């Protein structure tokens, strides 16, 4: 079983409007609701790849109930979310015919000390059956900023590898606990290290504590810097579409490859093919299986100069 | 008791964002949820004026449950909403520091034939105790477009006066059943009659079936054309603020004045003062009582030439 942690899960709502303009009133022509938050997306992709996935984190209020009902419909994903009094946040994407979505993200619910302790007890129980753990996304209010470091240490004490996918201070603090893999994008790498050169920034991020860095480079693929070498993986062609969830699919590719004992070049190829297949899917956050299977053997992986 | 009908009730969500721009991602700094839909707003103002108000219509799903929880906190308003399988729609207003809100309105739930019959039975029961009825807002999918005419006829059979506040085809069809009062704004008047001259359009609307027309003229006040005369009522000064709910407060003013046996000029003055006090309230859809009490004796009501 692979465990994914989403402390700030969301009810993900997509509105289709004919032509979105600020300061106007719009009739929404289509409403789509999905269980949201990075770790939930990762779990859905893991399940589609044939892995048993368990999700934990927090859910509360009417929005939390709606999220759990939708999650129950996803095959292969087990709901181990911890109930809280506050309401799960909504994230709203407004999509029209042209260009990128407009995104409105509510703040998360306030997590009490009691709820946080209930979560850590639940996490300790779930670790016993886990082959790997992914810690994903932002921290809701009330959760201590150093929490990812604590969760990483507990997983390591149980000899379970951890992937950390977060940003800002939560990432910076998490690195101190030496996660096995971090998956920043180029913005997060630059924010952390001050460098906009990905290889240099990834090497620097390893120095700050991560055993391996798998950085997503958007449409150009991924770059990994590990203890045994460095690789770049690129899709065979540039793919256009909706990038929502592409990073989460990459995490699922890295984790499933890790659990299956694949080499780093193979894990990277899988992550890049899944990412690209997500960009090509008609629904945001899903991946297109035919595209994935077509791309997987054609991802170009090249060794990078061993940067000191 | 005054009965208000909101067939397309909504969970009304307001998002405060620092600076709203399309095609960007925004962190919402403040989330406000209220029971929404015109008839619910009318009932809240009626209750604040000391009237017993009962709301009916439809509520369903997690959003409907959230709406009912919020409604239970409003003193003086009784919830007689009919449960439905479909989910109550959300209406989202995005507010930033400058100018008007950006509004996103979901479509309503699909109402089944069985649910519609349950509603009409509930409506017939509630009519027995009602001194007046307001039929407010749009029709959700599945409700026959001629429904307001049917509801008006049933109220008249029970000798209960009816105010109709809707637009488009629902208004056009409703007029055929001769409602006691309609409250269009200038856009709705123009859509109905083709005339942008309010007095002419109001006279025309009476000819199409309404016993009285009380048209809202925005910041300029209101115009009434009735069987016994025509009046214009204007606030003593122009008031700026958030116009959300101002029309619903005007409906509450007209209805409460009707039930209390006030003259048309006094009803109009009350409606205009409540409307203006709503524009001045810090929270959208509430009214500022001090402003209301200050304005009420100072609204200027002038008789209009009896238009044939």
Interface residues (C-beta under 8 A of the other chain):
Chain A: X15 X17 X20 X21 X22 X23 X24 X25 X26 X27 X28 X29 X31 X61 X62 X63 X65 X66 X92 X94 X99 X100 X101 X102 X103 X104 X105 X106 X107
Chain B: X15 X17 X20 X21 X22 X23 X24 X25 X26 X27 X28 X29 X31 X61 X62 X63 X65 X66 X92 X94 X99 X100 X101 X102 X103 X104 X105 X106 X107
